[in-house]
Amino acid sequence: MILGTEVIIPLLTAFVISVVLSPFVIPFLRKLKVGQTEREDGVQSHLKKAGTPTMGGLIILIAVMVTSLLFIKKYPNIVPVLFLTLGFGIIGFLDDYLKVVMKRSDGLYPKQKMAGQLIVTTIFLAYMLVVDDSFLSILIPFGGGKYFDCKWITVPLVYIAVIGTVNGVNFTDGLDGLATGVTAMVAVFFTVVSAVYGAGIEPITAAVTGALLGFLLFNVHPAQVFMGDTGSLALGGFVAGSAYILKMPWIIVIVGLVYLVEVLSVMIQVTYFKKTGGKRFFKMAPIHHHFELCGWSETRVVAVFTIITALLCIVGLMILSY
């Protein structure tokens, strides 16, 4: 009964909402000409994707929000996770809207985007400090259930972990179904851990799982819709928020290793390019494009990255079992 109310019902509810909404939202986005643009100097096979509707993350956000609100009274720990998800989703929506609707190629300016991310993260941090500062305690892996609680370190760490994760998921969203599949695995992991630890966020983690599975039906290669920054930033907020409410932000480095590698590949590429006067360390960054240019098909890259994430989630569960 507990499993049904906390996991199965929100998962199925969000899945159904996502599947039902998609056939209506996708044509609407296409009619508004909210289409993806592709770099001409990028992977050539991606040029045919130009014009594919983006901002599909709205489907995920609506499914998650509606489902979560049905359970929020009984499971109040959903609140900070939902806030971080919607907060970053709004930033992504504004960025997408300016780029694809208002035709402002840069979308939000970097300073505007960073300011928005800092504001949302600060409100999230303030919530934890005021409502329950135990969320800032960090479970020590292999520590026998002990927690690290030094706010001089944990408070600044919130900004690094949250904003880093959000941008990591954003970089991962570059292939059909990649960010969707990888994050679905992570959401399943958080659902299992929340159920075991009694953290009370299973309804939203299950809702994200269901919403992503429903969205994946339309986002799998060849994609009928892309999530855009609306979806990728929201999912980054979800991952970071869930990790903090579970009191284990370090787990992001394990189950979200793909996100980290994507960010590092961009940082390495940019640094190497500047230091060597224009040479590239990777054929293209983020790293999923490097593998494509090495001859991997898009579906192979997505499958490998998703499988790696699933295995890392198992590793995460093994670490937590000690």
N, C-alpha and C positions, 0 to 999 in steps of 0.2 A: 504493500500500500504506500509506504514512504517513497519507494523508488518511483511509483507511478505518479505521485503528486509532485515530487521534486525534480524528476528527470524526464520521464517519458512524455507526460502531458505537455510541458513547455517545449520539448524538442519537437513533438508532432505539431503543436500549435504554430510554432514559428516556421516550420517546414511548409505547412499548408498555406500560411499567409504569403510566404516567399514565392511559392509556386503559383498561387492564384494571382498575385499582384504582377508578376513578371510579364505575362502576355499583354497586360494593359499599359504598364509603365514603359516597356521597351518601344512600342510603336509611338507612344507619346514623346519620348526623348528623341526618337528618329524624326518625328514631325517638327520638333523644335530645332532640328539640325544640331543637336548636342552630340557632335561626333568627335571621335578620337583623331588626333593628328600624329603622324609618324615622322621621325627624322629621316631625311633622304640619305644621310651618311651612315645610317644604322643598318640593322639586319634587313637585307633587301626583301625577304619573304614577308616582312611586316608591313610593307607599303600597301598591300592589299587590304590591310585592316583599317586604313584611313576611312573615316566616316562611320565606323561602328559606334553605336551609341555608348556614351560613357555616363558617369554620375549614377550608375546602377546601384551604387552603395546605398542609395535612398531606399531600395527594396529591403536590404539587410537591416538598415536602421529602423524602418517602420515595423518589420517583423519582430525585431528584438525589443523595441520599445513597447509595443502593444502587449506582447507576451509577458514581459517583465512587470508591467503595471498590474497584471492580474495576480501576481504573487508578492508584490512589494510590501504589502501590509504585514504578511506573515513572515517575510524574509527581508528585514530592513537592511541587512548587509549588502543587498543588491544596489542600494542607493548610490554609494560612491562609485561602484563599477559602472553603473548605468550613466552617471553624470560624466565620468571620464570618456565613456564611449560616445555619448551624444555631443559633449563639448568639443572633442577633436573632430567628430563628424561634421559639426557646423563649420569649423575652420576649413575642413576639406571641401565642403559644399561651396563656401564662398570662393575658394581658390578655383574650383572647377567652373563655377558660374562666370567668374571674370574671364577665364581662359576660353571657354567654349561657347558661351552665350554672348558675352560682351566683347569677345574677340581680342582681349588683352593678353597677348602671348605669354607674359610672365605671371599672369594670375595675381595673387597677392604678392606684394613685394616681400623680399626676405625678412626685412625688419618687422613688417606687419604680421607675417606668419609666425615669426619667433615670439613676438609680443603676445599674440593669441595663445600660443602654446604655453608660455610662461604664466599667463593669467589663469588658464584652465588648470594647470598643474598646481599653482598656488592655492586655488580654491579647494582642490582635492586634498592638498596637504593640510590646509586649515581645518577641513572637515575631520580629518583623522586626529589632529591635535585637540580639537574641541570635543568631539563626540566620543572617541575612544583611541587614546594615544598608544594603546597596546598594538595597534595595527603597524606601528613603526618599529616594533620589536621584530627581530629577524631570527627565524629558526636556524640554528647552527647545524649544518649537515654533519652526520655522524656524531652529533653532540649529545646523544641520549635524551633528546627532548628539551635541551637547554636553548635559551634565546639570548641573542646579543641586543643590548638595549643601551646604546650611547647616542643620544639625540644629536650631539655635535657632529656625528658622522652620518647617522641615518637620515636626518632632515635634508642636508645637501644632496645625499644620494638619491632622494626622491626625484629631483630634477634631472639628474643624469639618467636614471633608470627609465623614467616615464618618457622624456623627450627622445632619448636614444632608441627606445623600443618603437615609438610611434614612427620615427623616420626610418627605422629598419624595416618595418612592415611596408612602408611606402615604397622603398627601393625594391622590395620583393615583388611588388605588383607590376610585373613587366611582361608576363606571359599568360596565355589563356589558362585560367584555373590554378595558377601557381600560388598566389597569396590566399586564395580561397581554400585550396586543398591543404596547404601547410597549416593555416590557422584553424581549420576544422579539426586537425589532429591535436593541436594545442588546446582547443576548447574541450575536446573529449578528455584530455589529461586533467584539466582543471576541474571538470565535472566529477571525475573519479576521486580526485584528491579532496575536493570539498565535501563529498559524501562521506569519505572515510574520516576526515577530521571534524566534521560537523560545522563547517565554516558558514553554511547558510547562503551560499551563492550559486548552488546547483541550478536553480531556475534560470538564471541569466546565462550561465555557461552552457546549459543544455539548449537554451533558446538560440544562442549564437551558433551552436552546432547545427541545429535544425535549419536556421536561416541560411547558413552557408551551404548546406547540402541542397536546399531548394534552389539557391542562386547558382550553384555549380551546374545544374541541369542546363542553364542558359549561358554559362560562362566557360564551359569546357570547350576545347578546340574542335571546330572553329567557333569562337565566341560570338554570340548574338549581342552581348552587352559586356561592358567593362565596369568595374566598381568605381574607378576613378579615385581621386583623393578623398572624396566623400566616404568611400568604403574603407580604403587602406588606412587613413588616419584614425577612423573610428575603431577599426580592429586593433590598431596599435594601442589605443587607449584602453580597450577591453583587456588585452593581454597584460598590460602593465597594472591596471587596476585590480584584476583578479589575483595577480601574483602578490600584490601588497596586502589585500584582504586575507590571503592565505598565509601571510607573514613569511613569504619566501621569495623575495624579488630576485635572488640569485638563481632561481630555477629557470629564469628567462634565458640565461646564458646556455643552458643545457637544452631544454625543449625548443627554445627559439634560436638555436645556433644558426639556422639558415638566415634569419634576420641579421644577426651579427656579422656573418660572413659577407652578406650583401653590402652592408655599410662599410666594412673594412676594405672590400674590393674597390669601392668608389674612392675612399680615402687614399689607398695605395696608388690607384691610377692617377689621381689628381696630383699627389705629391711627387710621384715619379716623373710625370709629364713636365712639371715645373722645374724639377732638379736637373733633368736631362735635356732641356730645351726642346721638348716636343715629342719625345719617344714615349711609347706606351708599354706598360708592364703587362696588361691584359689586352687581348684583341679588342675588347670592348667591356665597359663596366655599366651597370652592375654585373656580377660574375655570371649570371644565367645567360647573358648575351654572349659572353666569352665562349661558353660551351656550345652555343648555337653556331658560332663562327668556326668552331673546331669540327663541325660536322654533325653534331647531335640534333635530332629533330626536336621540335618544341615540346611534343608530348613526352619524349624521353626525359628531357630536362625536368619537366613537371613531375613525372612519375618518380624519378630518382630523388628529387628534393623532398617530395612528400613521404616516400618510404623512409628516407633518412630521418625525417622528423618523427615518424611513427616509432622508429627504433629508439630515438633519443628520448621519447616520452616513456618508453619501457625502462630505459636506463634511469630516468628521473624517478619512476615508481620504485625501482630497486634501491636507489639512494635513500628515499624516504622510508623504506621498510626497515632500515638499520637504526 
